[in-house]
Amino acid sequence: MNNQYHRVRLFGALAIGFAAAGAPLMPAAARERPAPKISMGEARAIALKAFPAKIIKSELERERGGSGLRYSFDMRQGKTWREVGVDAMTGRVLENSPEGANPAD
């Protein structure tokens, strides 16, 4: 019984260790974020063309859809809020959807 207890603790510690060390064990190419082909300025112009409004917040993020790398813009026109997503590799508008009155950060 004592031997089984130590075996369970050892396997638990190994599992936690491997989970914590998983990111460094990934190949470098999988960890690195590819450089966007579209600049933030170009993406802003595309977003403003899709929805002419004031850009309140902008960010570069990984998200499903398109190339997986997108610029996201929270935009406001009067009381209307929208989120516009622009693919950072192609410049294609991936999202142009309504947001609530105070979009979450």
C-alpha positions in Angstrom: 0.0 0.0 0.0 2.8 2.4 0.9 4.5 1.5 -2.4 1.3 2.3 -4.3 0.9 5.6 -2.6 4.4 6.7 -3.6 3.8 5.5 -7.2 0.6 7.6 -7.4 2.5 10.7 -6.1 5.4 10.1 -8.5 3.1 9.8 -11.5 1.1 12.9 -10.4 4.2 14.9 -10.0 5.5 13.8 -13.4 2.1 14.7 -15.1 2.2 18.2 -13.5 5.8 18.6 -14.5 5.2 17.6 -18.1 2.1 19.8 -18.3 4.0 22.8 -17.0 7.0 22.2 -19.3 4.8 21.5 -22.4 5.3 24.9 -24.0 9.1 24.9 -24.0 9.0 21.4 -25.5 7.0 22.6 -28.5 9.1 23.3 -31.7 10.1 26.9 -31.9 8.1 27.4 -35.1 4.9 26.4 -33.3 5.5 28.9 -30.5 6.5 31.9 -32.6 3.8 34.2 -33.9 4.2 34.9 -37.6 4.7 38.5 -38.6 1.5 40.1 -39.9 1.7 41.0 -43.6 -0.8 43.8 -43.1 0.2 46.7 -40.8 -2.0 48.0 -38.1 -2.5 51.2 -40.1 -3.6 49.3 -43.2 -6.0 47.2 -41.0 -7.4 50.4 -39.5 -8.2 51.8 -42.9 -9.9 48.5 -43.9 -11.9 48.5 -40.7 -13.0 52.1 -41.2 -14.1 51.3 -44.7 -16.2 48.4 -43.4 -17.7 50.6 -40.6 -17.0 54.3 -40.7 -16.8 55.1 -36.9 -14.4 56.0 -34.2 -12.0 53.3 -33.2 -12.0 52.9 -29.4 -9.8 49.9 -29.0 -7.5 47.9 -31.3 -5.4 44.8 -30.8 -3.6 42.1 -32.7 -4.8 38.7 -31.5 -4.8 35.0 -32.3 -8.3 33.8 -33.0 -10.0 31.2 -35.1 -10.9 32.0 -38.7 -8.9 33.3 -41.6 -5.2 32.9 -41.0 -5.7 32.8 -37.2 -4.0 36.1 -36.7 -6.3 39.2 -36.8 -6.6 42.8 -35.9 -9.6 43.4 -33.8 -11.2 46.9 -33.5 -14.0 48.0 -31.1 -15.7 50.9 -32.9 -18.4 53.3 -31.9 -20.7 55.5 -34.0 -23.0 57.4 -31.7 -24.6 54.8 -29.5 -23.8 51.9 -32.0 -20.9 49.7 -31.1 -19.3 47.1 -33.5 -16.4 44.8 -33.5 -14.5 44.6 -36.8 -11.9 41.9 -37.3 -9.4 42.1 -40.1 -7.1 39.2 -41.1 -3.5 40.3 -40.4 -2.2 38.2 -43.3 -4.7 38.9 -46.1 -6.5 42.1 -45.1 -9.9 40.4 -45.5 -12.7 41.5 -43.1 -13.5 38.5 -41.0 -16.0 40.1 -38.6 -18.3 43.1 -38.6 -20.7 42.4 -35.8 -22.7 44.5 -33.3 -21.4 44.8 -29.8 -23.3 45.7 -26.6 -23.4 49.3 -25.2 -20.1 48.8 -23.3 -18.1 46.1 -25.0 -16.0 44.0 -22.6 -12.2 44.4 -22.8 
